[in-house]
Amino acid sequence: MYLRRLASIIEDAEEQNVCILCDFNAAPGTAFFTDIQRMCGDRDMVMADVRALPPTSFTQVNQGCLSCTWLDHVLLSPCLFDVMDECSILYNSVSSDHFPFLVDFKVNGLPALTQVRQDNAARIKWDFRDKRKREEYGRVVTELLRGIAIDPVRVCCFQNACLDRGHHDDINAFHEALIECMLRAGQTVFGFCRKRWRQVPGWNEFVREAHSAARESFLEWRAGGGPRWGPLAERMRSTRARFKLCLRWCKSHEHQLRAQFLADKLASGDSFNFWRGVCSMNPGSHTLPLRVDHAVGEEGIASM
């Protein structure tokens, strides 16, 4: 079922160039690895990492027995493989049992982008389960749509295969105005999603040193041939275990560490960073009014 799902994604992709980087859990020589190779041959895909890297490569280290396996792979369409400049494994990263890939492409000759529109729709926290927000969103959209000037003669042309370029431009402008109204209403009512990756509180004080030691011991272990036993193996196990322990401790004491950070800033008289930290801890705790009299949204309220 996993390969069928992957094959359907490749077949349904409208783009000519497809790149898939994934933990397939398929080591070379296993039956599943052979199935992936067969699927790539049927869908005209290339296992770029297998072709570009030496057979001694590995992407995962088992922390128990220190066995090295090649479980992650890079699948590319032939056009992307032809412009691939580099494919390597970042062995100096020790934040996980798996090592990340670095794939570099030469994209010379691609047309330059003349205009880039920021995709706010993907960042808006759309949540229509809340009845109050759903109703408010409808009211805000209605108010914003009333401000769009429409020429029904040009926009609502009933001629089949209309060739009037002015009508086409007006329809496109009307469509852009509709999208802009919905995005502004969504931003006003729902707000934006928070960033997925957050800074770990206490990293510099409790984790950075352990992370550096784990990285150094791993590089030494790899340079020594990757032994499963001996001083290099034991040091790599112990330093990596300490790094993960420190990281888990910081995550489990996140609120305490943030509170301590604020207390230190307040005690030192750093009011700027103190209030900045307060706002970052709960940026959505305060809400601004969505409507004042007949004005809707931030711009409308500000221009009253």
N, C-alpha and C positions, 0 to 999 in steps of 0.2 A: 504493500500500500504506500510506503514511503517513496519508493522510486516512481510509482505511478503518479503520485502527487507532484513530484519534482518534474516528471516528464510533461505533465499537463501545464505546469507553469511555463516551461520552455516553449511549448507549442502555442500557448495562448499569448505569449509576449508579442506585442506589435513592433517592438524595436528589433533592428537587425543585430545589434551587438548585445550580448547577454553575458553577465559575469556573476558567478555564484561562488561565494566563499562560505564554507560550512564545516562543522564538525560532523562528518559522515560516520564516524566510529567504524571506519573500514580500513584496516591495515592491508598493505600490499600482500598478495598471496592468499587472502581469505576469500570465501565464496561471495560475500557481499561486495568486496572490492571488484571482483570479476563481473558482478551484475552491474555495477556502476560503469565500468568500462564498456560493457555491452550497450547500456543505455546511451552513453555518450556517442558510440558509433552509430546507433540508430537515429539519434537526433542531431548529428553533425556538430558535436561538441568536442572539446579538447581538454584533457586533464593536464593543465599547464604546469602544475607543480611537479607532477611525475616526469614530465619531459625536461623541465628546466633544472631540477635539483638532483644531486647525487643520490644513489640508492641507500646511502647510510643516513639520510636525513630522518628526523623525527619531529613530531609536533606535540607530544605529550609524554610526561614522565610520571610513572606510578610512584606515589610517595611511600608505599609500603616496601616494594621489592626493587624500586629504582629501575624498572624496566622501561625502555624507550620505544615508543610506537609511533607510527605515522598514521594518524587518524583523521586529520583535517586535510582538505583538498580544495583546489581552485579549478573550477570549470569555466571555460571561456568558449565563445563562438570563434570560428576560424579567423574572422576579421580582427577581433581583439587580440587573438594570439599572435597575429602577424605584426601588430604594433606594440606588443609587450616588450618593454625595455629591461625589466628586472622582475624576478620573482624570488624572494628570499624569506627565511624564517628568522624572526627576531628573538634570538636565544638569550639576549640580555634582559628580557622582560620576565620577572618572576612573580607577578601579581596573581597568577593562576597556574593550574597544572598544565594548561595548554598554552602554547606559544603562538603569538599572532603572526599572520602573514604580512609581507610588504610586497605589493604588486604595483609596478610603475608602467605607465603606458605613454607612448609618444603620440600626441594628439595634434601634431602639426598638420595644417591644411584644413582644419575644421573652421566653418564660418564663424566670424566674431559675432558675439551677442550685441545687438544694438540697443536692446532695452531689457532689463531684468525686473520683473514684478515680484515683489516680496509676497510669498505665499502665506498670508495671515490665516487662511482657512485651516491649515494644518496645525497652527499654534493656538487657535481658539479652543477653549474647553467647552465644546458643544455638549450640553446636558439638558435634553428635553424631558427627562423624567420628572424634574421638579415642575409641578403645575404652575406655581407662581412665576418662575422664570420663563416658562413657556408662554404664558399669557403676556408677560411683560415684553418678551421678544416680539410677539405679534403686534403689540401696540407701537413699539419703537420702529419696527419695519414699516408699519402703516404710515407713521408720521414722516419717515424719511422718504418713502415713495411719493408722498404728496408733493415733494419738492422737485420731482423730475418733470421737466417740460417735454411733452410728447406731441408730435405732429402726426395725428392719426392717418392723414393722407399718405405720408411717406412711409411710416412704420407699418401700417396695416394695408399694404398694397395687395390687391387681390388678383393681380395678373400672374398667370403661370409663367415660370421661368423669366421673371422680371430681369431686364438687363440694365436698369437705371442704376448707375454707380452711386448716385446720391442716396437712393433708397438703401442700398447695401451699407453705406457708411452710417446712416441714421440707425439702422437695425443693430449694427455692431456697437455704436455708441450707447444705444438704449440697453443692450445686454450688459455692457460694462457698468453702466449706472446701476442696474439691478444687482449685480454682484457686489458692487461697492456698498450699496445700502445694506445688504444682508451681512457683509463683513463688519460694517460699522455697528450694526445692531448686535451682532454676536459678540463683538469686543466690548460693547457697553454693558450688556446684560450678563454674559458668561465670563468674560475676562480671558486671559491667556493661561495656557498650561505652564507649570513650572518646569525648569530645566530638569532633564532626567538625571544628569550627573551632578552630584553635589560634593562639595569639599568635605572631607572627613575631619570632624573636630578632633583636635589633639594629635594630628598627623606629625607635625614638626616636633612635638615634645615626646611622643611615645612610640611612633611608628617609623619615622624616617631612618633612624639608626639601624633598626632591625631589618628594614627593607634593604638598606645598603649592604649589610652583612650577608643577607640571603642572596642578593645578586652576586656579590663577590665570590661567595662560596660555590654558587652554581657554576660560574665561569671557570673557577679552578677545577671543579669536578668534571666539567665537560672537556677542559684542556687535558686532564689526566686520563682521558679515554672513557669516562662514564662508568667507573666501577660500581658494582652493587654492594661491596663490602670494603671496609678499610677506613682510614682516617678521613679521606675526602668525602666518602659517602655519608659517614656519620655526621660530619660537620655540615654537609648540605641538608641532611634531614633535620638536625637540631636548629639551624638558623632559619630554615623555612618554617618549621613548626612555631618558633618564637615569633616570626613575623606575622603569621596568621593569628596567633594568640593575641598579639598586641592590636591587630586590626579589629578582631572581634570585640576586644575589650572597649576600644574607642567607640565602636558602633553601638554597643549595649549601654554605654554611659554618655551617649550623645547629648542628652538634655543637661546632664550635670556639667559636662565640659563647656557647653555653650554658656550656661549660667556662670561658671567660673570665669570664662572669658569676659563676660559683661562686668562682673564684679571687679576684675583687675583693671578694666578700662575706667570704671567709675572711680576706683580708689586712686588711680594715677591722674585723674582730672582730664582724661581724654574724652570729652563729651561728644565730639564728632563721631568717633568710632563706636562709642557706647550706643548712641541712638541709631547709628547705622546697623549695628548688630541687632538691636531690638526690632527694627523694621524687617530685617532679613529672616528673623526667626518665625515670624507669622505675617507675611506681607498681605494676606487676604483677610486679616481680622477686621479691617475697617473698610467699609464700602461707601462710595460716594453716591449721592442721589442721581437717579437716572433721568429725572425730569423736574424742571422748575417752571411753573406756569405752563406756557406752550412750547418752551424750549426743550429739546430732547438731545441727550448725548453731551459729551464733554465740549465739543466745539460749539454746539448750539447754546449751551449754558454760558460758556465763556464770552460769547458775542452778544449777550443780552444788553 
